[in-house]
């Protein structure tokens, strides 16, 4: 059991892997290790109670998590998530391990900047979830299963990018090192498959000290394994979080925790697609209040091009897009991130809609000023409830982009809603199918809410 205390932080530090364009912002993390028991509050109550977060208190978060304890899986498998107080019959997380975030909570102003850099398409990768690399039943192909269940969510593409990066790392760094030391390594034993599993486990269970705001341009700090700190489950509405110091990690309660209640940490501000991508679990709709949906930046470009009528208009639209790329507002692999209450990439989406919709003469003048000129912008103009106040041309382009995004899913909202509302049908789904359904449904609900506001 664990209740507010200190954990010495003294792990060896290796080079950190980098992040993908759809990177979650930095947060704190803790997860399960072998034979991990439920974590509950001690009778004396938690110590501490204050948070070390020093960021914008009004900033929306984008996270969520699984509500449950972990018990050992069968047949030598890694741990499974089961509902708190459950029997282990209905484990969450797709029956696969759900590690911890590897990110210490740090809600400073630089976090939003980091997220913006990520959605623009930073050439990096996230930790791969162990559940995505775990051995499947005979005959099952994991990439086909991901595509079938999670088409349109962004998860299949993120996982493939992860796997490509790890394979490249193995062949360019790990394999040559082992070949140079045949007395220490057996290539038959130390295979690519083993390396994939090791990378997944380390990145799903490790912690990472956040950079300070002025250090955001530096390389990320190396991950470290902290036994005992990784036993806490994640929940969006968590009641404790980690505080980092040079000497130790402190788990501090953020609210009173009654005796016998589970202590929940936060793995960071994550949408359901990020949770299932990295840790193999989601928080059922509508519990993940920080869920998000993405509109790919190139989808907005496609919608804008569909509105052109002549070749000259088409060429001008490409010129507008190239200018947005120069301003670092868009990228080929970036996405506009939509939360339940606000657009998290407000500056990027506002500027994109403005440039793609402004009259040709106004664009020429705007471009000549290198994107300067009239900087007047209403704060909170892209809060969800302010979407109807946007210019008609902006709303139309946004609406067309949403419609194109919804077409990327294999099912529509009504189909998913019918399954979720039918308990008998839902119960017959596999755990992976249930988790994927929660991811799809949460995203579609956000997109349909936005769609209604643009009509």
Buried (B, 14 or more C-beta within 10 A) or exposed (E): EBBBBBBEBEBEEEEBBBBBBBBBBBBBBBBBBEEBEBBBBBEEBBBBBEBBBEBEEEBBBBBBBBBBBBBBBEEEEBBBBBBBEBEBEBBBBBBBBBBBBBBBBBBBEBBBEBBBBBBBBBEBBBBBBBBBBBEEEEEEEBEEBBBBBBBBBBBBBBBEBBBEBBEEBBEEEBBEEBEEEEEEBEEEEBEBEEBBBBBBBBBBBBBBBBBEBEEBEEEBBBBBBBEBBBBBBBBBBBBBBBBBEEEBBBBBBBEEBEEEEBBBBBBBBBBBBBBBBBBBBBBBBEBBBBBBBBBBBBBBBEBBBEBBEEEEEBEBBEBBBEBBBEBEBBBEBBBBBBBBBBBBBBEBBBBBBBBBBBEEEBBEEBBEEEBEEEEEEEEEEBBBEBBEEBEEBBBBBBBBBBBBBBEEBEBBBEBBBEBBEEEEEBEEBEBBBBBBBBBBBBBBBBBBBBBEBBE
